[in-house]
Amino acid sequence: MRSFPHYRQLDAMDCGPTCLRMIARYYGKEYSLATLRQLCHITRNGVSMLGISEAAAAIGFRTKAVKIDIDTLAEEVPMPCILHWNQRHFVVCHRVTQGRRGRRFHISDPATKKLVYCEQEMLRCWGSTGEGADRRGAVLALAPEPDMESRNDPADAGRRSLGFFLRYLKPYRREIFLLAAGMLLASVLQLIFPFLTQSLVDIGIHGRNIRFIVLILIAQLVLTASQTAVDFARSWIMLHVTARINISLISDFLCKLMKLPLDFFDTRNVGDILQRIGDHGRIEQFLMGSSLSTLFSMVNFLVFAVVLAIYSPLVLTIFLAGNSCYILWVTAFMKRRRDLDIRRFEQAAAEQSSLVQMVTAMQEIKLNNCERQKRWQWERIQVKLFGISLKGQALGQVQQVGSVFFNQATGIVISYIAARGVVDGTMTLGMMVSLTYIVGALNGPVNSFIGFIRQWQDAKISLERLNEIHCRPDEERDIDSKSDVPSPEADIRLEGVGFAYDGTERSRVLHDVSLTVPAGKTTAIVGASGSGKTTLLKLLLGFYRPCCGRITVGGHDLADINPHGWRDATGAVMQEGFIFSDTIAGNIAVGDDRPDPGRLRDAAATACIDSFVDSLPLGFDTRIGMEGCGVSQGQKQRILIARTVYKNPRYIFLDEATNALDANNERDIMANLGEFCRGKTVVIVAHRLSTVRNADNIVVLDHGRIAEQGTHSSLTARRGLYYNLIKNQLELGN
């Protein structure tokens, strides 16, 4: 019976896609975790069994989700299948066997390893309803479709291997040549030492020739100084090259990250992304540290092995046998080491997210007196990290015990053979000292090779995680074939648009929305909280693509318009707009290296923020944001409005742009914006009557559907949903 494959989940929420990856591999198909995550419609809260079922169907499986008892699972469900585990996790059951004490269930857990459960343990972890043997659990049964063999992973084209990163070394061919020359020179210098040592003992000491001894010592001193100088030069070159390669690696990663669509960031925690940035350090260390040093260590090893063979073939044989056992001992623990590294990544990512959350949400933490709970939450993660560190330490100590044993045993046997050779007269004392030096020099390359194996494994694990990013399709793919933004007179049309953040039919936020946004007019979108107003605005901005239907601008599908051109033509003030740690000028003129003073002043005046700026000692050069002075919510909104005005776009989208302003400021800003927006296409999302009443068309959303639309007067006369939404404001106005 073939062995069932096992993969470890790379992130805390990856258990479902990882289970599906194992089953696909069992049937001979290799899919990347990035592809399966996307097909499962995973979110930050994980994945549902329905999401896994839809992903399985997409890659060629027939699926059926059922809730059954343990007898039905063991006797009727085809293996392997996916089980809902402890009400919060997914595992694969790949085999059921009959043991002396009853049935044994073979589980492949993506969070840990392959495990075997007895029937009682199985019921405790899997059964969610019922009592005793009648307890039932959720199962996703899978069977391959006939056309499964013809389906391939679309992400294979973007997958990177370690060889891909060698291109980062090409610009530094000259420096690498110098490093190679330095290592070669150091090897030659090191090779001279054992012969000098032998001459010192056999000729100088044995012959009582002080002058010869002094000469040899001077030669050793010169060689040592030369070797030190070579090492210094090599260190400076390495620093120069590794720093630049590290910058290039992370810069390219950030470039790729910024090309990804927004839905990628909806499913990732901050800690996961930050940890992946740290993974580049391991790849850079492997490329510049381990690879080069191991290459020349192997040259040293071959040279000294030849010299040792000349001295004593028997000693060389013993040395090779002992160190082969040492290497096998270390590599035997590599799989366990890999599992610990993946678990460490998960907990380190959770710690990063927890720390970022604590620092950025300190106001809410203090307001709710939850300092202790949040600190304990972080400490619980630290306890888990400490547990993983302890297991890593124990694993390292086990490896060290074996290495010490093999090294010491080999050294003792070699010392015995050398000493016996001196006693028997087959070897001089100088030869014995020289042989000891050569054996010590050979140990260095062996240790370097062990380090290379470990760093190679680290780099491979890091590369797997980075491929989760690099295999994702860019938002800008086929950008050269995209059309330019149509003329400002182009209408925006939505035709039967439906959308869900996780891509599934069951959780649609918008349903069959058909709407025309006339060019040069103002369209307002209103509705109760959660009705889909902000989602609709994000679709118009091109942040997401509809699950069904289409959005056109002047007859051109928005998906076929160059996203950079569309964003140049649009300006938006969003509810979650961000203030950068920069000057006020830098926050208004985002993307402009040299802000125009006149446009800055006009934008600030339109947003009614000019008086606040003038009251500051440094004016527009005052630094604000996370690392500068704080601003109120109202000031933040006015800066965001000024940012849009400075950009002077053709299409303007405002999402509750004035909800943090007092009535007077709102009235003044809306009057200024009315003048600024004349002739432009404007879409406003708001609850306030004063913001929407003058719109040319008001669209009322209800549970993701258009309930009403018309002008303010026609909708209030109808006394429908719009009237009920704003009637309190009408009474206030009266």
C-alpha positions, -999 to 999 in steps of 0.1 A, spaced: 0 0 0 14 34 -10 23 58 17 -1 88 22 17 121 16 18 147 44 21 185 42 23 210 70 1 241 68 21 272 63 -3 296 80 -27 292 109 -58 292 87 -44 269 59 -56 235 73 -85 231 47 -64 239 16 -35 218 30 -58 188 35 -69 191 -1 -33 194 -13 -25 161 5 -54 143 -12 -46 157 -46 -10 145 -42 -22 111 -32 -39 109 -66 -8 121 -84 -16 158 -88 6 186 -73 -12 219 -65 3 249 -48 -12 261 -15 -17 295 -31 -40 280 -58 -60 260 -33 -63 289 -9 -78 310 -37 -101 282 -48 -113 276 -12 -122 313 -8 -102 315 24 -106 344 47 -87 356 79 -112 334 99 -103 303 79 -123 282 55 -156 263 55 -162 228 44 -183 242 15 -153 263 4 -131 231 5 -158 213 -15 -159 240 -42 -121 240 -44 -121 202 -47 -146 203 -75 -125 229 -93 -94 206 -94 -113 175 -105 -131 158 -76 -166 147 -70 -175 157 -35 -202 151 -9 -204 166 25 -223 145 51 -228 141 88 -225 104 97 -216 81 126 -183 64 130 -194 30 116 -205 46 84 -172 65 82 -152 33 86 -172 11 63 -187 32 35 -168 64 30 -140 62 4 -106 70 18 -90 95 19 -116 120 32 -116 153 50 -129 155 86 -141 185 106 -119 182 137 -126 196 172 -151 220 156 -123 244 145 -99 224 123 -97 201 93 -77 168 90 -75 139 65 -85 104 74 -66 82 49 -70 47 63 -89 26 88 -73 -6 101 -84 -33 125 -62 -37 155 -63 -61 185 -81 -34 205 -105 -23 178 -105 -1 148 -76 23 143 -81 56 123 -50 69 105 -52 107 105 -29 132 87 -31 164 106 -17 194 87 -10 212 120 12 184 133 19 151 117 5 116 108 -13 102 139 -33 70 147 -64 73 169 -84 46 186 -122 47 183 -128 65 216 -102 93 208 -117 95 173 -152 101 187 -139 127 211 -121 148 184 -145 143 155 -179 135 168 -198 168 174 -234 157 180 -250 127 197 -238 105 225 -215 75 227 -212 54 195 -242 74 180 -221 105 179 -219 120 144 -193 142 127 -189 161 95 -171 144 66 -162 156 31 -160 125 8 -140 129 -24 -136 108 -56 -116 118 -86 -133 128 -119 -123 111 -151 -107 143 -165 -87 150 -133 -54 140 -150 -58 167 -176 -61 196 -151 -30 214 -140 -21 241 -115 -22 275 -132 3 288 -106 31 266 -118 42 293 -142 50 317 -114 67 292 -91 103 300 -82 131 277 -74 163 284 -55 181 285 -89 159 315 -98 176 336 -71 210 331 -87 202 359 -111 207 383 -81 244 373 -82 249 382 -118 255 420 -113 283 411 -88 303 387 -110 335 407 -104 330 408 -66 322 370 -66 354 364 -86 374 383 -60 357 363 -32 366 331 -51 402 342 -55 404 351 -18 390 318 -7 414 299 -31 443 319 -18 433 312 18 431 275 10 466 276 -5 480 294 26 462 269 49 477 240 29 512 251 37 508 250 75 509 212 80 542 210 60 557 238 80 546 221 112 561 188 102 594 206 93 594 225 126 592 192 146 613 168 124 640 192 114 640 221 138 632 204 171 646 170 164 678 186 149 680 212 177 683 239 149 672 272 165 677 292 134 655 269 114 628 270 141 629 308 140 627 308 102 596 285 103 579 306 130 585 338 109 570 320 79 540 309 99 536 345 112 537 359 76 512 333 65 489 341 94 491 378 86 484 372 49 454 349 58 440 376 81 443 403 55 426 380 29 398 374 54 394 411 61 391 419 24 367 390 19 345 402 48 342 438 33 333 424 -1 307 401 14 292 430 34 290 451 2 274 423 -19 250 408 7 236 442 16 228 450 -20 214 416 -27 192 418 4 178 452 -7 171 438 -42 154 407 -28 131 426 -5 125 454 -30 114 429 -56 92 412 -30 75 445 -21 71 453 -58 53 419 -63 32 425 -31 20 459 -44 10 443 -77 -14 419 -60 -51 426 -59 -67 438 -27 -85 406 -20 -51 390 -12 -47 414 17 -82 406 29 -71 370 37 -37 377 52 -26 388 86 0 415 89 23 391 108 22 366 80 35 392 55 61 406 78 74 371 85 77 364 48 98 395 44 121 380 70 123 348 50 144 366 24 172 369 49 175 331 50 176 329 12 203 356 10 223 339 37 221 306 17 232 323 -15 261 343 -2 270 325 30 265 288 28 268 282 -10 302 300 -15 318 289 17 307 253 13 320 253 -23 355 263 -13 353 242 18 348 212 -5 379 223 -24 398 224 9 384 190 18 395 174 -15 430 189 -12 435 179 24 420 145 18 446 139 -9 474 150 15 459 128 42 458 99 18 495 104 11 503 103 48 480 74 57 452 59 36 439 40 67 435 73 86 416 88 57 392 58 55 385 60 93 379 97 90 355 93 61 336 65 78 332 84 111 321 116 94 297 98 71 279 85 103 279 120 117 263 134 85 237 106 84 229 112 121 223 149 115 202 144 84 180 119 101 164 147 121 158 171 92 121 163 88 115 170 125 135 202 122 113 213 92 81 207 112 94 228 141 104 256 117 69 257 102 53 258 137 77 285 147 67 306 117 30 303 126 35 314 161 60 342 151 35 355 126 8 355 153 31 373 177 39 400 150 1 405 144 -5 407 182 22 433 187 11 455 158 -25 453 170 -15 462 206 6 492 195 -19 506 169 -50 499 191 -36 513 224 -64 538 226 -91 512 225 -72 489 249 -70 517 275 -106 528 269 -119 493 276 -94 485 304 -83 453 286 -45 458 290 -42 426 310 -62 405 286 -43 417 256 -9 412 274 -20 377 284 -30 370 248 6 380 237 21 360 266 2 329 256 17 331 221 51 336 238 45 304 258 39 285 226 70 300 210 90 290 241 77 255 238 87 253 202 121 267 211 125 241 238 118 213 213 142 229 189 168 231 216 163 194 225 166 184 189 198 204 185 212 188 217 204 153 204 221 161 171 251 176 191 254 145 212 257 123 181 281 147 164 304 149 195 303 111 198 313 104 162 339 132 161 355 122 194 354 85 185 369 92 151 396 114 167 405 89 193 409 61 168 430 83 145 452 95 175 457 58 184 468 49 149 491 79 146 507 73 180 512 36 172 528 46 139 553 68 158 560 40 183 565 15 155 587 39 136 565 40 105 557 77 112 578 106 125 566 128 154 563 157 129 542 136 106 519 128 136 515 165 145 510 174 108 484 146 104 465 159 135 465 194 119 451 180 86 424 161 104 414 193 122 414 211 88 391 184 73 366 188 102 360 224 91 346 215 56 325 187 72 309 211 97 305 237 68 286 210 48 263 202 77 256 240 80 249 240 43 224 212 46 205 231 73 205 264 55 195 247 23 165 233 42 157 267 57 159 283 23 136 257 8 110 262 35 113 300 31 109 296 -7 77 276 -2 63 304 18 74 331 -7 59 311 -36 26 317 -19 31 353 -29 50 349 -62 25 323 -76 -4 347 -71 -15 364 -104 -8 401 -106 -36 426 -106 -18 441 -136 -15 410 -158 -19 416 -195 -16 453 -188 -2 461 -222 -35 449 -238 -56 471 -215 -74 501 -230 -71 537 -219 -97 554 -198 -126 566 -220 -134 603 -223 -148 622 -193 -183 622 -210 -185 584 -205 -212 569 -183 -206 542 -158 -230 513 -161 -235 483 -138 -253 453 -155 -265 425 -132 -236 429 -108 -232 405 -79 -203 403 -55 -191 383 -24 -158 390 -7 -150 353 -4 -163 346 -40 -191 322 -29 -228 324 -39 -239 319 -3 -224 351 11 -232 376 -16 -230 413 -5 -245 426 -37 -273 409 -58 -282 417 -95 -273 454 -93 -281 473 -125 -274 510 -125 -263 539 -147 -240 566 -132 -244 595 -157 -213 614 -167 -210 649 -153 -238 642 -127 -239 634 -90 -252 601 -79 -258 594 -42 -260 559 -27 -279 555 6 -290 526 27 -289 510 61 -255 499 75 -244 467 58 -265 472 27 -235 471 4 -229 508 -2 -191 508 4 -187 475 -14 -204 490 -45 -180 520 -43 -150 497 -42 -163 478 -72 -166 511 -91 -130 520 -81 -118 486 -95 -106 473 -61 -125 440 -67 -141 423 -97 -177 413 -97 -186 377 -92 -212 380 -119 -224 408 -142 -201 436 -154 -192 472 -150 -185 493 -180 -172 528 -185 -182 543 -219 -189 508 -231 -155 494 -221 -155 467 -194 -138 481 -163 -117 449 -161 -103 457 -196 -92 493 -186 -56 499 -175 -59 500 -137 -32 527 -134 -50 549 -159 -84 544 -141 -69 553 -107 -53 584 -122 -87 594 -135 -105 587 -101 -102 602 -67 -118 588 -35 -123 596 1 -129 563 19 -141 557 54 -108 539 62 -86 565 45 -51 564 57 -29 592 70 8 585 64 36 594 87 46 624 66 41 661 63 7 676 57 20 685 22 31 649 17 -3 636 28 -22 659 5 1 656 -26 5 618 -23 27 605 -51 40 640 -60 77 644 -52 75 682 -55 40 694 -45 28 725 -62 23 752 -35 -6 769 -53 -25 736 -58 -18 727 -21 -32 760 -9 -63 757 -31 -69 721 -20 -66 730 16 -90 759 12 -116 737 -6 -114 712 23 -115 740 49 -82 728 64 -62 759 56 -68 777 89 -56 747 108 -25 745 87 -18 782 91 -20 778 129 9 753 129 45 767 132 57 746 102 25 749 82 24 724 54 57 710 65 43 698 98 47 661 102 15 641 111 5 605 112 17 577 135 51 592 141 41 629 140 15 650 158 -20 635 159 -50 649 141 -87 647 149 -111 626 129 -125 658 114 -91 671 104 -82 637 90 -113 637 68 -105 672 56 -69 662 47 -83 632 27 -107 656 9 -78 679 2 -59 649 -12 -87 642 -37 -90 679 -47 -53 682 -52 -54 652 -76 -82 669 -96 -97 636 -110 -124 632 -136 -144 608 -114 -149 614 -77 -161 588 -51 -169 599 -16 -177 574 11 -191 591 42 -165 618 35 -180 643 60 -195 621 87 -169 633 113 -175 670 106 -197 695 124 -226 710 106 -209 743 98 -178 727 84 -198 702 64 -219 729 49 -189 750 38 -170 719 24 -200 706 5 -205 741 -10 -168 742 -20 -170 706 -34 -201 715 -53 -181 742 -72 -151 719 -76 -172 689 -88 -191 709 -114 -189 689 -147 -173 659 -130 -189 625 -124 -195 621 -86 -207 591 -66 -215 599 -29 -222 573 -2 -237 590 29 -263 588 55 -268 626 60 -296 642 42 -276 675 37 -250 655 17 -273 637 -7 -304 658 -11 -290 678 -40 -278 647 -60 -291 643 -95 -300 607 -87 -303 589 -53 -300 551 -53 -314 533 -22 -297 499 -14 -314 473 8 -296 440 16 -274 444 -15 -303 451 -39 -315 484 -54 -348 491 -37 -355 526 -50 -339 554 -70 -349 589 -80 -345 625 -68 -348 636 -32 -383 651 -38 -397 621 -57 -384 596 -32 -397 615 -1 -431 619 -19 -431 581 -24 -427 576 14 -408 544 9 -375 531 22 -356 563 15 -382 583 35 -379 560 64 -341 563 64 -340 601 65 -374 610 81 -357 619 115 -334 643 96 -365 658 79 -382 664 112 -350 680 125 -349 702 94 -385 713 99 
